[in-house]
Amino acid sequence: MIMIGVDEELGPQVYKCDPAGAFVGYKATASGTKDQEAINFLEKKFKSSPKLSGDATIEMAISSLQSVLSADFKATEIEVAVCSKENPKFTRLTTAQIDTHLTHIAERD
């Protein structure tokens, strides 16, 4: 299980809990099939730019999925939700917003 939230004092937090109940804090993590490949991708990206904007973070997450799964997504094929210090409510992006991020990723590559 991955838990994500915003602490009033510490800001955004990500924790991963294993089946035994142990939990560890992360800057970015993945879970499921090919999770180690995704974690390696995220670690590599975070080393090159540890401070990311909200849009850059969303695009990095989508890029990690595309890289690990060797697939290009359509906006209707994935779901993206965000929470931030400015807006701590967990909010799902619209298909149009996802499409904008996918277009930016494609133009960058």
C-alpha positions as CSV (number, residue, x, y, z in Angstrom):
1,M,0.0,0.0,0.0
2,I,1.2,3.5,-0.8
3,M,-0.1,6.3,1.4
4,I,0.1,9.9,0.2
5,G,-0.9,13.0,2.1
6,V,0.1,16.5,3.1
7,D,1.4,17.1,6.6
8,E,0.8,20.6,8.0
9,E,4.4,20.9,9.2
10,L,6.3,18.7,6.8
11,G,4.4,19.2,3.6
12,P,3.7,16.4,1.1
13,Q,4.6,12.9,2.3
14,V,4.7,9.5,0.6
15,Y,4.9,6.2,2.6
16,K,5.0,2.6,1.4
17,C,3.7,-0.1,3.7
18,D,4.6,-3.7,3.2
19,P,2.3,-6.7,4.1
20,A,4.2,-7.2,7.4
21,G,3.3,-3.6,8.5
22,A,6.7,-2.0,8.1
23,F,6.5,1.4,6.4
24,V,9.2,3.7,4.9
25,G,9.0,7.3,3.6
26,Y,9.9,8.0,0.0
27,K,10.2,11.0,-2.3
28,A,8.8,8.7,-5.1
29,T,7.9,5.0,-5.1
30,A,6.0,2.3,-7.1
31,S,4.2,-0.9,-6.2
32,G,3.1,-3.9,-8.2
33,T,4.5,-5.7,-11.3
34,K,7.8,-4.2,-12.4
35,D,7.9,-1.9,-9.3
36,Q,11.7,-2.2,-9.1
37,E,12.1,-1.0,-12.6
38,A,9.8,2.0,-11.9
39,I,11.6,2.8,-8.7
40,N,15.0,2.8,-10.5
41,F,13.5,5.1,-13.2
42,L,12.2,7.5,-10.5
43,E,15.4,7.5,-8.5
44,K,17.4,8.3,-11.7
45,K,15.1,11.2,-12.5
46,F,15.0,12.6,-9.0
47,K,18.9,12.6,-8.8
48,S,19.0,14.9,-11.9
49,S,16.2,17.3,-10.6
50,P,15.2,16.9,-7.0
51,K,12.9,19.9,-7.0
52,L,10.0,19.5,-9.5
53,S,7.0,21.6,-10.2
54,G,3.6,20.0,-10.0
55,D,3.3,19.6,-13.8
56,A,6.9,18.1,-14.0
57,T,6.0,15.7,-11.2
58,I,2.9,14.5,-13.0
59,E,4.8,14.1,-16.3
60,M,7.6,12.2,-14.5
61,A,5.0,9.8,-13.1
62,I,3.4,9.2,-16.5
63,S,6.8,8.9,-18.1
64,S,7.8,6.2,-15.6
65,L,4.7,4.2,-16.5
66,Q,5.3,4.5,-20.2
67,S,9.0,3.5,-19.8
68,V,8.4,0.5,-17.6
69,L,5.4,-0.8,-19.5
70,S,6.9,0.1,-22.9
71,A,3.7,1.7,-24.0
72,D,2.4,5.1,-25.1
73,F,-0.9,6.0,-23.4
74,K,-4.0,7.8,-24.5
75,A,-5.6,10.2,-22.1
76,T,-8.5,7.8,-21.7
77,E,-6.3,4.8,-20.7
78,I,-4.8,6.2,-17.5
79,E,-6.1,8.0,-14.4
80,V,-4.0,10.6,-12.6
81,A,-4.8,12.2,-9.2
82,V,-2.9,14.8,-7.3
83,C,-2.7,16.5,-4.0
84,S,-0.4,19.3,-3.0
85,K,0.4,21.7,-0.2
86,E,-1.7,24.4,-1.9
87,N,-4.6,22.0,-2.5
88,P,-4.4,19.1,-0.1
89,K,-7.7,17.6,-1.4
90,F,-7.0,14.5,-3.6
91,T,-8.1,15.6,-7.0
92,R,-8.5,13.5,-10.2
93,L,-7.3,15.2,-13.4
94,T,-9.7,15.4,-16.3
95,T,-9.0,13.6,-19.6
96,A,-8.2,17.0,-21.2
97,Q,-5.6,17.7,-18.5
98,I,-4.0,14.3,-18.9
99,D,-3.9,14.8,-22.7
100,T,-2.1,18.1,-22.2
101,H,0.6,16.3,-20.1
102,L,0.9,13.5,-22.6
103,T,1.3,16.0,-25.4
104,H,4.0,17.8,-23.5
105,I,5.8,14.5,-22.8
106,A,5.7,13.6,-26.5
107,E,7.0,17.0,-27.6
108,R,9.8,16.8,-25.1
109,D,10.9,13.4,-26.3
